[in-house]
Amino acid sequence: MLAYVCIGKLEQDQLWRSSIVNLAILLNTMQKYLHENTESCPDYKGFRFPPEIISHTVWLYFRFSLSFRDVEELMAERGVVLTFETVRQWCLNFGQLYANELRHRRAKPGDTWHLDEVF
């Protein structure tokens, strides 16, 4: 939040757009991967907000260990009006799916080991 105070409105809009683009890329990658596993594919039907907003909200909550009300305030600063209860429901519905996808994309340990000096 401190970074937003020091920069102008134009820079805020550019930061917001770049984070939305990054989330859209992640969401697109997730949908391609989860297309094979239809039982674990997130279903956004019936939600008022687009998948990019939902994924960004869930990401904020889990990435920065914020409260639901803090995430609500951050999204309100970006012009998205929602309640903390909405954030809670999204985290319950989509949080585990996103975590599983990120865990799957994490680099696997290989055959090469690098050891530092051991005394």
Phi, psi and omega in degrees: 000329182295327180293326181290333180289325186277345183247162183278179182296321180297317179293323177299315180297321179293319177297318180297316180295320180294322178291325177294320179296316179298320178292325178295321178295315178299316180296319179297318178297317179298317182293324176295316180292316184282351177299327178288324181255084186292337181288337181254008181284129179295136180252112183264006180294137178090357178266144184286327186262154178290160181302329180296319180292317180298313182293324178294320179295314179295320178298315179302316183297312185278328184287320187250009179051049180267162173279166179299322180289327175295317178295321177301316179294317179298319179290327177294325176296333180267003176091011179256114183265116176210170182256164179294333178293324175297316178299318180298315180296318179297320180294323177292319184284318190247346185301314182291324178296316179295319180296319178297319179295316179294321178296322179292324182281347180298145181297137180273149176293138183257198181274349184263129178240138178241121181248141173275178178294136180241128180249000000 
